[in-house]
Amino acid sequence: MDISREMAKAACHALSEKKAEDLRVIDISEISPLADYFIIATGANNNQLQAMVDAVDEALTKAGHTVRQIEGNRNSSWILMDYSDIIVHIFSKEDRLFYNLEKIWTDGKRIETDELLKDA
């Protein structure tokens, strides 16, 4: 399995453990040079959003991956975590609906998170 898919799997597992809602993975490797995968998740409140950020960072750091950049802070309702091969978007419900990344990236291939998580 390729490294970016392993990273996506680790991030999804961490998000799932923090009860992320509406977890989605989009393979953008064939349509964009930005990354191989977008991971999109929703949290119910700022505390959950921050717990999700911390969980992803801890999981990927343990796996030997360093975050290039994090956009957003503890008070943000959209936090972007750039790990080069994957980009994790963690949203409040309102911002996720407003920005609707899934619609923007419809040319990407949707990856079923259940498939990623079952062998995590």
Phi, psi and omega in degrees: 000140183286160186297320181293325177292322176298319178296316179299319179297315180297318179295317179297319179298315179298317179295319180298320179295335178264017175062038175301143179259148173049053181288125181229146175233130179238124176277112181249012187300329182268353184238353183209143175276357183298315186190176174269325183224142164256134173242128185235131181216156180240141174239157186279333182203173184299325178296317178293319178303314181293322177297322178294316178300311181299320181294316179296313181298318179296314182296315182286327176296316178300328180276001176092016181251137182251135177290133177282318184199145172237125176256130182109166180217192185301336181260002183278152177254005171216118179241128180249128179242115184258113177249026182069293182283331177229150174235124182257126177248121179242121189239155160284163180300316184296313181292325179297316178296319183294312184278332172044057181301327180301323179289320180296323185256037181295339177287345177286162180265121179286130178255130180289122183295330178300322179295318179293318187283335187293333177246026178282000000 
